Amino acid sequence: MTSPSTRQIVEALLFSTRQGLTLKEMAEILEADKREISLALAELGEEYRSQGRAFELAETGGGYLLRTQEAYKGWVSRSKSVRQVRLGPGLMESLAIVAYHQPVTRAEVEEIRGVDSSYALKSLLEKDLIQIAGKKEAPGKPMLFATSKRFLEAFGFLSLKELPRPEEYDLGQPDQAQSPEEVL
């Protein structure tokens, strides 16, 4: 039996992992050069595209992973064996605050939200969407929260620089005040 190629080993690693693997992690596992791993990843990505596979090789902030192509997600989400994580408005609001203000303390999240956020932050920690990023040099040394690699993977970002900027959205604010008659 012939020994597997770097490309085959990389594919096996990607197939078996639930979270992304970085170039460094794969190079350490294979005891190979990062350029060799990069080449294998490029070949695999091209192979999947040319074959029209239902999955794709994706690079996220957590590394590389195999994921279902967008066109097939509707069917996959109907499967009872796929556990979807749904975040309610309070969790999404807390997650957005952490993402845009990180590192941030619980008190700072609560000040922005105007409500107790202990449960939301605990839930986001359990879902591995945020992580403890240290302690603030302040009385009581409160914990600081930041987004995790899992957050980047879940939302398909390579880095936090890809977060949409609030100024990119038209929030329906009129440019100038109008009377009700002008609107009608």
C-alpha positions as CSV (number, residue, x, y, z in Angstrom):
1,M,0.0,0.0,0.0
2,T,1.3,3.4,-0.9
3,S,1.5,6.1,1.7
4,P,-1.0,8.9,1.5
5,S,-0.1,12.2,-0.1
6,T,0.0,15.5,1.8
7,R,-3.2,16.5,-0.1
8,Q,-5.0,13.3,1.1
9,I,-3.9,13.8,4.7
10,V,-5.0,17.5,4.6
11,E,-8.3,16.4,3.2
12,A,-8.7,13.8,6.0
13,L,-7.9,16.3,8.7
14,L,-10.4,18.8,7.3
15,F,-13.0,16.1,7.0
16,S,-12.6,15.0,10.6
17,T,-12.4,18.4,12.4
18,R,-15.4,20.3,13.6
19,Q,-13.4,23.6,13.9
20,G,-11.1,25.1,11.4
21,L,-7.4,24.1,11.3
22,T,-4.7,26.7,10.7
23,L,-1.8,26.3,8.3
24,K,0.5,26.1,11.3
25,E,-1.6,23.3,13.0
26,M,-1.7,21.2,9.8
27,A,2.1,21.8,9.2
28,E,2.8,20.6,12.7
29,I,0.6,17.5,12.4
30,L,2.1,16.6,9.0
31,E,5.6,17.8,10.0
32,A,5.6,19.6,6.7
33,D,6.3,23.1,5.3
34,K,3.4,25.6,5.3
35,R,3.9,26.1,1.6
36,E,3.3,22.4,0.9
37,I,0.1,22.6,3.0
38,S,-1.0,25.8,1.1
39,L,-0.5,24.0,-2.2
40,A,-2.5,21.0,-1.0
41,L,-5.3,23.4,0.1
42,A,-5.3,25.2,-3.2
43,E,-5.5,21.9,-5.1
44,L,-8.3,20.6,-2.9
45,G,-10.3,23.9,-3.3
46,E,-9.9,23.8,-7.1
47,E,-10.9,20.1,-7.2
48,Y,-14.1,20.7,-5.2
49,R,-15.0,23.7,-7.4
50,S,-14.4,21.9,-10.7
51,Q,-16.3,18.8,-9.6
52,G,-19.3,20.9,-8.5
53,R,-19.3,19.5,-5.0
54,A,-22.0,20.4,-2.5
55,F,-19.3,21.4,0.0
56,E,-16.4,23.9,-0.3
57,L,-13.1,24.6,1.3
58,A,-13.4,27.8,3.3
59,E,-10.9,29.9,5.2
60,T,-12.2,31.6,8.3
61,G,-10.6,33.3,11.3
62,G,-10.3,29.9,12.9
63,G,-8.4,28.4,9.9
64,Y,-9.6,26.2,7.0
65,L,-12.6,23.9,7.1
66,L,-15.0,22.1,4.9
67,R,-18.5,23.5,4.8
68,T,-21.8,23.1,2.9
69,Q,-22.2,25.5,0.0
70,E,-24.8,28.1,0.5
71,A,-27.1,26.6,-2.1
72,Y,-27.6,23.4,0.0
73,K,-28.0,24.9,3.4
74,G,-31.8,24.9,3.3
75,W,-31.9,21.2,2.9
76,V,-29.2,20.5,5.4
77,S,-31.0,22.7,8.0
78,R,-34.1,20.5,7.6
79,S,-32.1,17.4,8.8
80,K,-32.9,16.5,12.4
81,S,-29.3,15.4,12.9
82,V,-28.0,18.9,12.3
83,R,-28.1,21.0,15.4
84,Q,-28.7,24.6,14.6
85,V,-27.8,27.2,17.1
86,R,-30.3,30.0,17.2
87,L,-29.6,33.1,19.1
88,G,-32.4,35.2,20.4
89,P,-32.4,39.0,20.3
90,G,-30.8,39.4,23.7
91,L,-27.9,37.1,22.8
92,M,-27.4,38.7,19.4
93,E,-27.4,42.1,20.9
94,S,-24.9,41.1,23.6
95,L,-22.7,39.4,20.9
96,A,-22.8,42.5,18.7
97,I,-21.7,44.6,21.6
98,V,-18.8,42.3,22.4
99,A,-17.8,42.2,18.7
100,Y,-17.8,45.9,18.2
101,H,-16.5,47.0,21.6
102,Q,-14.1,44.2,22.6
103,P,-12.5,43.7,24.9
104,V,-15.5,44.7,27.1
105,T,-16.6,44.0,30.6
106,R,-20.0,42.7,31.7
107,A,-20.8,46.1,33.2
108,E,-20.0,47.8,29.9
109,V,-22.2,45.4,28.0
110,E,-25.0,46.1,30.6
111,E,-24.5,49.9,30.3
112,I,-25.0,49.7,26.6
113,R,-27.9,47.3,26.7
114,G,-29.6,48.7,29.8
115,V,-30.3,45.3,31.2
116,D,-28.5,42.5,33.2
117,S,-26.4,40.6,30.7
118,S,-25.0,37.8,32.9
119,Y,-27.1,35.1,31.3
120,A,-26.4,36.3,27.8
121,L,-22.6,36.4,28.4
122,K,-22.7,33.0,30.1
123,S,-24.7,31.5,27.1
124,L,-22.3,33.0,24.6
125,L,-19.3,31.6,26.5
126,E,-21.0,28.1,26.6
127,K,-21.6,28.3,22.8
128,D,-17.9,29.3,22.4
129,L,-18.8,32.5,20.5
130,I,-17.0,34.7,23.0
131,Q,-14.1,34.1,25.3
132,I,-12.5,35.6,28.4
133,A,-9.8,37.9,27.2
134,G,-8.2,38.8,30.5
135,K,-9.0,41.1,33.4
136,K,-9.4,44.9,33.3
137,E,-7.0,46.9,35.4
138,A,-9.8,48.5,37.4
139,P,-11.2,48.0,40.9
140,G,-12.4,44.4,41.3
141,K,-10.5,43.4,38.1
142,P,-13.6,42.5,36.1
143,M,-13.3,40.0,33.3
144,L,-12.9,41.2,29.7
145,F,-14.8,39.5,27.0
146,A,-13.9,39.2,23.3
147,T,-15.1,37.2,20.3
148,S,-13.6,33.7,19.7
149,K,-12.4,31.9,16.6
150,R,-15.7,30.1,16.7
151,F,-17.5,33.4,16.2
152,L,-15.4,34.1,13.1
153,E,-16.2,30.6,11.8
154,A,-19.9,30.8,12.6
155,F,-20.3,34.1,10.8
156,G,-17.9,33.3,8.0
157,F,-15.4,36.1,8.7
158,L,-11.6,35.8,8.1
159,S,-11.1,38.6,10.7
160,L,-12.9,41.2,12.7
161,K,-12.1,43.7,10.0
162,E,-14.9,42.1,8.0
163,L,-17.6,43.1,10.5
164,P,-20.0,45.4,8.8
165,R,-19.6,49.0,9.8
166,P,-22.7,50.7,11.2
167,E,-22.2,53.6,8.8
168,E,-22.7,51.1,5.9
169,Y,-26.4,50.8,6.7
170,D,-29.2,53.2,6.0
171,L,-31.3,52.9,9.1
172,G,-34.2,54.7,7.7
173,Q,-33.1,58.1,9.2
174,P,-34.4,60.9,7.0
175,D,-31.8,63.4,5.8
176,Q,-33.9,66.2,7.0
177,A,-37.0,66.5,9.1
178,Q,-40.2,66.4,7.1
179,S,-43.7,67.2,8.1
180,P,-46.3,64.4,8.0
181,E,-47.9,66.0,4.9
182,E,-44.7,65.9,3.0
183,V,-44.3,62.2,3.8
184,L,-47.8,61.4,2.5
